[in-house]
Amino acid sequence: MAGPVSWAESGPCPVADGVFRLPLPIPDPALRATNVYVVEDADGVVLIDGG
């Protein structure tokens, strides 16, 4: 799976096996995006919001 070209571009970006970074756009031209991480586990997925 190919990840986004820019750190702020929407879409999953693989970080490690079973771990993906999702840059979510925000309406702030200085910041542009925030990251949410998706971690696959035995029960499904866990979302981690670092903000």
PDB file with SEQRES, HELIX, SHEET and CRYST1 records, atoms N, CA, C and O in Angstrom:
SEQRES   1 A   51  MET ALA GLY PRO VAL SER TRP ALA GLU SER GLY PRO CYS          
SEQRES   2 A   51  PRO VAL ALA ASP GLY VAL PHE ARG LEU PRO LEU PRO ILE          
SEQRES   3 A   51  PRO ASP PRO ALA LEU ARG ALA THR ASN VAL TYR VAL VAL          
SEQRES   4 A   51  GLU ASP ALA ASP GLY VAL VAL LEU ILE ASP GLY GLY              
SHEET    1 AA1 4 CYS A  13  ALA A  16  0                                        
SHEET    2 AA1 4 VAL A  19  PRO A  25 -1                                        
SHEET    3 AA1 4 ALA A  33  ASP A  41 -1                                        
SHEET    4 AA1 4 GLY A  44  ASP A  49 -1                                        
CRYST1    1.000    1.000    1.000  90.00  90.00  90.00 P 1           1          
ATOM      1  N   MET A   1       0.845  -1.178   0.000  1.00  0.00           N  
ATOM      2  CA  MET A   1       0.000   0.000   0.000  1.00  0.00           C  
ATOM      3  C   MET A   1       0.884   1.234   0.000  1.00  0.00           C  
ATOM      4  O   MET A   1       1.781   1.349   0.835  1.00  0.00           O  
ATOM      5  N   ALA A   2       0.652   2.139  -0.903  1.00  0.00           N  
ATOM      6  CA  ALA A   2       1.419   3.379  -0.964  1.00  0.00           C  
ATOM      7  C   ALA A   2       0.807   4.407  -0.032  1.00  0.00           C  
ATOM      8  O   ALA A   2      -0.416   4.500   0.076  1.00  0.00           O  
ATOM      9  N   GLY A   3       1.643   5.174   0.636  1.00  0.00           N  
ATOM     10  CA  GLY A   3       1.172   6.207   1.548  1.00  0.00           C  
ATOM     11  C   GLY A   3       1.092   7.553   0.857  1.00  0.00           C  
ATOM     12  O   GLY A   3       1.485   7.690  -0.301  1.00  0.00           O  
ATOM     13  N   PRO A   4       0.583   8.547   1.571  1.00  0.00           N  
ATOM     14  CA  PRO A   4       0.493   9.893   0.999  1.00  0.00           C  
ATOM     15  C   PRO A   4       1.878  10.446   0.670  1.00  0.00           C  
ATOM     16  O   PRO A   4       2.869  10.079   1.303  1.00  0.00           O  
ATOM     17  N   VAL A   5       1.935  11.319  -0.312  1.00  0.00           N  
ATOM     18  CA  VAL A   5       3.197  11.943  -0.700  1.00  0.00           C  
ATOM     19  C   VAL A   5       3.594  12.996   0.320  1.00  0.00           C  
ATOM     20  O   VAL A   5       4.760  13.071   0.707  1.00  0.00           O  
ATOM     21  N   SER A   6       2.644  13.812   0.762  1.00  0.00           N  
ATOM     22  CA  SER A   6       2.889  14.872   1.728  1.00  0.00           C  
ATOM     23  C   SER A   6       2.405  14.435   3.102  1.00  0.00           C  
ATOM     24  O   SER A   6       1.435  13.682   3.195  1.00  0.00           O  
ATOM     25  N   TRP A   7       3.054  14.886   4.168  1.00  0.00           N  
ATOM     26  CA  TRP A   7       2.633  14.508   5.518  1.00  0.00           C  
ATOM     27  C   TRP A   7       1.216  14.968   5.809  1.00  0.00           C  
ATOM     28  O   TRP A   7       0.565  14.390   6.679  1.00  0.00           O  
ATOM     29  N   ALA A   8       0.706  15.989   5.116  1.00  0.00           N  
ATOM     30  CA  ALA A   8      -0.624  16.534   5.358  1.00  0.00           C  
ATOM     31  C   ALA A   8      -1.677  15.981   4.398  1.00  0.00           C  
ATOM     32  O   ALA A   8      -2.859  16.288   4.549  1.00  0.00           O  
ATOM     33  N   GLU A   9      -1.279  15.181   3.422  1.00  0.00           N  
ATOM     34  CA  GLU A   9      -2.219  14.628   2.446  1.00  0.00           C  
ATOM     35  C   GLU A   9      -3.049  13.520   3.096  1.00  0.00           C  
ATOM     36  O   GLU A   9      -2.502  12.635   3.755  1.00  0.00           O  
ATOM     37  N   SER A  10      -4.380  13.571   2.907  1.00  0.00           N  
ATOM     38  CA  SER A  10      -5.277  12.562   3.495  1.00  0.00           C  
ATOM     39  C   SER A  10      -4.976  11.174   2.955  1.00  0.00           C  
ATOM     40  O   SER A  10      -4.539  11.009   1.816  1.00  0.00           O  
ATOM     41  N   GLY A  11      -5.219  10.184   3.795  1.00  0.00           N  
ATOM     42  CA  GLY A  11      -5.054   8.801   3.389  1.00  0.00           C  
ATOM     43  C   GLY A  11      -4.110   8.066   4.308  1.00  0.00           C  
ATOM     44  O   GLY A  11      -3.284   8.686   4.977  1.00  0.00           O  
ATOM     45  N   PRO A  12      -4.221   6.742   4.352  1.00  0.00           N  
ATOM     46  CA  PRO A  12      -3.375   5.960   5.246  1.00  0.00           C  
ATOM     47  C   PRO A  12      -1.920   5.934   4.789  1.00  0.00           C  
ATOM     48  O   PRO A  12      -1.623   5.834   3.598  1.00  0.00           O  
ATOM     49  N   CYS A  13      -1.035   6.025   5.753  1.00  0.00           N  
ATOM     50  CA  CYS A  13       0.397   5.951   5.483  1.00  0.00           C  
ATOM     51  C   CYS A  13       0.973   4.868   6.390  1.00  0.00           C  
ATOM     52  O   CYS A  13       0.952   5.026   7.611  1.00  0.00           O  
ATOM     53  N   PRO A  14       1.486   3.775   5.832  1.00  0.00           N  
ATOM     54  CA  PRO A  14       2.027   2.713   6.674  1.00  0.00           C  
ATOM     55  C   PRO A  14       3.236   3.190   7.474  1.00  0.00           C  
ATOM     56  O   PRO A  14       4.128   3.850   6.942  1.00  0.00           O  
ATOM     57  N   VAL A  15       3.251   2.844   8.761  1.00  0.00           N  
ATOM     58  CA  VAL A  15       4.357   3.205   9.648  1.00  0.00           C  
ATOM     59  C   VAL A  15       5.162   1.952   9.982  1.00  0.00           C  
ATOM     60  O   VAL A  15       6.392   1.968   9.943  1.00  0.00           O  
ATOM     61  N   ALA A  16       4.461   0.865  10.312  1.00  0.00           N  
ATOM     62  CA  ALA A  16       5.059  -0.424  10.636  1.00  0.00           C  
ATOM     63  C   ALA A  16       3.986  -1.476  10.369  1.00  0.00           C  
ATOM     64  O   ALA A  16       2.858  -1.122  10.023  1.00  0.00           O  
ATOM     65  N   ASP A  17       4.307  -2.749  10.521  1.00  0.00           N  
ATOM     66  CA  ASP A  17       3.301  -3.791  10.322  1.00  0.00           C  
ATOM     67  C   ASP A  17       2.123  -3.557  11.254  1.00  0.00           C  
ATOM     68  O   ASP A  17       2.286  -3.534  12.474  1.00  0.00           O  
ATOM     69  N   GLY A  18       0.935  -3.382  10.682  1.00  0.00           N  
ATOM     70  CA  GLY A  18      -0.280  -3.199  11.464  1.00  0.00           C  
ATOM     71  C   GLY A  18      -0.460  -1.815  12.062  1.00  0.00           C  
ATOM     72  O   GLY A  18      -1.369  -1.607  12.866  1.00  0.00           O  
ATOM     73  N   VAL A  19       0.398  -0.853  11.680  1.00  0.00           N  
ATOM     74  CA  VAL A  19       0.292   0.520  12.193  1.00  0.00           C  
ATOM     75  C   VAL A  19       0.250   1.483  11.014  1.00  0.00           C  
ATOM     76  O   VAL A  19       1.093   1.427  10.119  1.00  0.00           O  
ATOM     77  N   PHE A  20      -0.754   2.375  11.029  1.00  0.00           N  
ATOM     78  CA  PHE A  20      -0.925   3.343   9.949  1.00  0.00           C  
ATOM     79  C   PHE A  20      -1.135   4.726  10.538  1.00  0.00           C  
ATOM     80  O   PHE A  20      -1.759   4.875  11.589  1.00  0.00           O  
ATOM     81  N   ARG A  21      -0.614   5.735   9.858  1.00  0.00           N  
ATOM     82  CA  ARG A  21      -0.830   7.137  10.228  1.00  0.00           C  
ATOM     83  C   ARG A  21      -1.869   7.703   9.283  1.00  0.00           C  
ATOM     84  O   ARG A  21      -1.773   7.540   8.066  1.00  0.00           O  
ATOM     85  N   LEU A  22      -2.870   8.374   9.856  1.00  0.00           N  
ATOM     86  CA  LEU A  22      -3.894   9.034   9.051  1.00  0.00           C  
ATOM     87  C   LEU A  22      -3.806  10.533   9.281  1.00  0.00           C  
ATOM     88  O   LEU A  22      -4.239  11.013  10.329  1.00  0.00           O  
ATOM     89  N   PRO A  23      -3.258  11.287   8.337  1.00  0.00           N  
ATOM     90  CA  PRO A  23      -3.247  12.731   8.476  1.00  0.00           C  
ATOM     91  C   PRO A  23      -4.649  13.259   8.165  1.00  0.00           C  
ATOM     92  O   PRO A  23      -5.175  13.029   7.076  1.00  0.00           O  
ATOM     93  N   LEU A  24      -5.248  13.964   9.119  1.00  0.00           N  
ATOM     94  CA  LEU A  24      -6.581  14.522   8.934  1.00  0.00           C  
ATOM     95  C   LEU A  24      -6.468  16.025   8.752  1.00  0.00           C  
ATOM     96  O   LEU A  24      -5.952  16.721   9.626  1.00  0.00           O  
ATOM     97  N   PRO A  25      -6.951  16.536   7.610  1.00  0.00           N  
ATOM     98  CA  PRO A  25      -6.860  17.978   7.353  1.00  0.00           C  
ATOM     99  C   PRO A  25      -7.649  18.781   8.386  1.00  0.00           C  
ATOM    100  O   PRO A  25      -8.731  18.373   8.810  1.00  0.00           O  
ATOM    101  N   ILE A  26      -7.103  19.911   8.780  1.00  0.00           N  
ATOM    102  CA  ILE A  26      -7.810  20.841   9.653  1.00  0.00           C  
ATOM    103  C   ILE A  26      -7.750  22.224   9.013  1.00  0.00           C  
ATOM    104  O   ILE A  26      -6.814  22.530   8.274  1.00  0.00           O  
ATOM    105  N   PRO A  27      -8.745  23.057   9.294  1.00  0.00           N  
ATOM    106  CA  PRO A  27      -8.810  24.376   8.630  1.00  0.00           C  
ATOM    107  C   PRO A  27      -7.889  25.408   9.288  1.00  0.00           C  
ATOM    108  O   PRO A  27      -8.357  26.463   9.716  1.00  0.00           O  
ATOM    109  N   ASP A  28      -6.613  25.124   9.372  1.00  0.00           N  
ATOM    110  CA  ASP A  28      -5.630  26.040   9.928  1.00  0.00           C  
ATOM    111  C   ASP A  28      -4.433  26.044   8.985  1.00  0.00           C  
ATOM    112  O   ASP A  28      -3.695  25.061   8.924  1.00  0.00           O  
ATOM    113  N   PRO A  29      -4.232  27.137   8.249  1.00  0.00           N  
ATOM    114  CA  PRO A  29      -3.157  27.145   7.256  1.00  0.00           C  
ATOM    115  C   PRO A  29      -1.762  26.955   7.859  1.00  0.00           C  
ATOM    116  O   PRO A  29      -0.845  26.525   7.160  1.00  0.00           O  
ATOM    117  N   ALA A  30      -1.591  27.268   9.136  1.00  0.00           N  
ATOM    118  CA  ALA A  30      -0.276  27.093   9.753  1.00  0.00           C  
ATOM    119  C   ALA A  30       0.001  25.631  10.094  1.00  0.00           C  
ATOM    120  O   ALA A  30       1.149  25.193  10.016  1.00  0.00           O  
ATOM    121  N   LEU A  31      -1.025  24.868  10.469  1.00  0.00           N  
ATOM    122  CA  LEU A  31      -0.827  23.484  10.878  1.00  0.00           C  
ATOM    123  C   LEU A  31      -1.221  22.505   9.775  1.00  0.00           C  
ATOM    124  O   LEU A  31      -0.514  21.520   9.561  1.00  0.00           O  
ATOM    125  N   ARG A  32      -2.302  22.737   9.083  1.00  0.00           N  
ATOM    126  CA  ARG A  32      -2.814  21.984   7.932  1.00  0.00           C  
ATOM    127  C   ARG A  32      -3.362  20.601   8.241  1.00  0.00           C  
ATOM    128  O   ARG A  32      -4.319  20.181   7.592  1.00  0.00           O  
ATOM    129  N   ALA A  33      -2.797  19.864   9.212  1.00  0.00           N  
ATOM    130  CA  ALA A  33      -3.293  18.509   9.475  1.00  0.00           C  
ATOM    131  C   ALA A  33      -2.910  18.081  10.886  1.00  0.00           C  
ATOM    132  O   ALA A  33      -1.999  18.634  11.502  1.00  0.00           O  
ATOM    133  N   THR A  34      -3.630  17.083  11.376  1.00  0.00           N  
ATOM    134  CA  THR A  34      -3.282  16.418  12.628  1.00  0.00           C  
ATOM    135  C   THR A  34      -3.255  14.919  12.355  1.00  0.00           C  
ATOM    136  O   THR A  34      -3.948  14.445  11.455  1.00  0.00           O  
ATOM    137  N   ASN A  35      -2.481  14.184  13.102  1.00  0.00           N  
ATOM    138  CA  ASN A  35      -2.334  12.749  12.842  1.00  0.00           C  
ATOM    139  C   ASN A  35      -3.160  11.909  13.803  1.00  0.00           C  
ATOM    140  O   ASN A  35      -3.220  12.184  15.001  1.00  0.00           O  
ATOM    141  N   VAL A  36      -3.784  10.895  13.262  1.00  0.00           N  
ATOM    142  CA  VAL A  36      -4.437   9.849  14.034  1.00  0.00           C  
ATOM    143  C   VAL A  36      -3.746   8.554  13.611  1.00  0.00           C  
ATOM    144  O   VAL A  36      -3.468   8.347  12.430  1.00  0.00           O  
ATOM    145  N   TYR A  37      -3.475   7.693  14.576  1.00  0.00           N  
ATOM    146  CA  TYR A  37      -2.823   6.429  14.260  1.00  0.00           C  
ATOM    147  C   TYR A  37      -3.816   5.284  14.391  1.00  0.00           C  
ATOM    148  O   TYR A  37      -4.635   5.261  15.311  1.00  0.00           O  
ATOM    149  N   VAL A  38      -3.737   4.340  13.469  1.00  0.00           N  
ATOM    150  CA  VAL A  38      -4.584   3.152  13.470  1.00  0.00           C  
ATOM    151  C   VAL A  38      -3.668   1.962  13.730  1.00  0.00           C  
ATOM    152  O   VAL A  38      -2.697   1.741  13.007  1.00  0.00           O  
ATOM    153  N   VAL A  39      -3.992   1.198  14.775  1.00  0.00           N  
ATOM    154  CA  VAL A  39      -3.199   0.028  15.134  1.00  0.00           C  
ATOM    155  C   VAL A  39      -4.113  -1.180  15.053  1.00  0.00           C  
ATOM    156  O   VAL A  39      -5.139  -1.234  15.732  1.00  0.00           O  
ATOM    157  N   GLU A  40      -3.747  -2.151  14.224  1.00  0.00           N  
ATOM    158  CA  GLU A  40      -4.525  -3.384  14.111  1.00  0.00           C  
ATOM    159  C   GLU A  40      -4.188  -4.290  15.282  1.00  0.00           C  
ATOM    160  O   GLU A  40      -3.017  -4.455  15.624  1.00  0.00           O  
ATOM    161  N   ASP A  41      -5.219  -4.887  15.906  1.00  0.00           N  
ATOM    162  CA  ASP A  41      -4.982  -5.879  16.941  1.00  0.00           C  
ATOM    163  C   ASP A  41      -5.931  -7.062  16.725  1.00  0.00           C  
ATOM    164  O   ASP A  41      -6.684  -7.080  15.751  1.00  0.00           O  
ATOM    165  N   ALA A  42      -5.899  -8.025  17.605  1.00  0.00           N  
ATOM    166  CA  ALA A  42      -6.693  -9.249  17.439  1.00  0.00           C  
ATOM    167  C   ALA A  42      -8.198  -8.990  17.413  1.00  0.00           C  
ATOM    168  O   ALA A  42      -8.949  -9.768  16.826  1.00  0.00           O  
ATOM    169  N   ASP A  43      -8.643  -7.902  18.044  1.00  0.00           N  
ATOM    170  CA  ASP A  43     -10.078  -7.584  18.105  1.00  0.00           C  
ATOM    171  C   ASP A  43     -10.536  -6.630  17.006  1.00  0.00           C  
ATOM    172  O   ASP A  43     -11.730  -6.349  16.906  1.00  0.00           O  
ATOM    173  N   GLY A  44      -9.632  -6.132  16.191  1.00  0.00           N  
ATOM    174  CA  GLY A  44      -9.999  -5.179  15.131  1.00  0.00           C  
ATOM    175  C   GLY A  44      -8.941  -4.108  15.030  1.00  0.00           C  
ATOM    176  O   GLY A  44      -7.778  -4.387  14.739  1.00  0.00           O  
ATOM    177  N   VAL A  45      -9.359  -2.867  15.277  1.00  0.00           N  
ATOM    178  CA  VAL A  45      -8.406  -1.749  15.210  1.00  0.00           C  
ATOM    179  C   VAL A  45      -8.579  -0.858  16.434  1.00  0.00           C  
ATOM    180  O   VAL A  45      -9.640  -0.818  17.058  1.00  0.00           O  
ATOM    181  N   VAL A  46      -7.514  -0.153  16.751  1.00  0.00           N  
ATOM    182  CA  VAL A  46      -7.506   0.855  17.821  1.00  0.00           C  
ATOM    183  C   VAL A  46      -7.100   2.158  17.175  1.00  0.00           C  
ATOM    184  O   VAL A  46      -6.128   2.195  16.420  1.00  0.00           O  
ATOM    185  N   LEU A  47      -7.835   3.252  17.459  1.00  0.00           N  
ATOM    186  CA  LEU A  47      -7.480   4.569  16.964  1.00  0.00           C  
ATOM    187  C   LEU A  47      -6.800   5.348  18.080  1.00  0.00           C  
ATOM    188  O   LEU A  47      -7.287   5.380  19.210  1.00  0.00           O  
ATOM    189  N   ILE A  48      -5.675   5.975  17.761  1.00  0.00           N  
ATOM    190  CA  ILE A  48      -4.938   6.777  18.734  1.00  0.00           C  
ATOM    191  C   ILE A  48      -4.876   8.199  18.210  1.00  0.00           C  
ATOM    192  O   ILE A  48      -4.292   8.462  17.159  1.00  0.00           O  
ATOM    193  N   ASP A  49      -5.487   9.114  18.956  1.00  0.00           N  
ATOM    194  CA  ASP A  49      -5.481  10.537  18.602  1.00  0.00           C  
ATOM    195  C   ASP A  49      -4.456  11.221  19.490  1.00  0.00           C  
ATOM    196  O   ASP A  49      -4.662  11.372  20.694  1.00  0.00           O  
ATOM    197  N   GLY A  50      -3.367  11.626  18.893  1.00  0.00           N  
ATOM    198  CA  GLY A  50      -2.290  12.246  19.662  1.00  0.00           C  
ATOM    199  C   GLY A  50      -2.589  13.660  20.104  1.00  0.00           C  
ATOM    200  O   GLY A  50      -1.810  14.234  20.864  1.00  0.00           O  
ATOM    201  N   GLY A  51      -3.691  14.247  19.657  1.00  0.00           N  
ATOM    202  CA  GLY A  51      -4.012  15.633  20.008  1.00  0.00           C  
ATOM    203  C   GLY A  51      -4.796  15.702  21.247  1.00  0.00           C  
ATOM    204  O   GLY A  51      -5.154  16.793  21.691  1.00  0.00           O  
TER     205      GLY A  51                                                      
END                                                                             
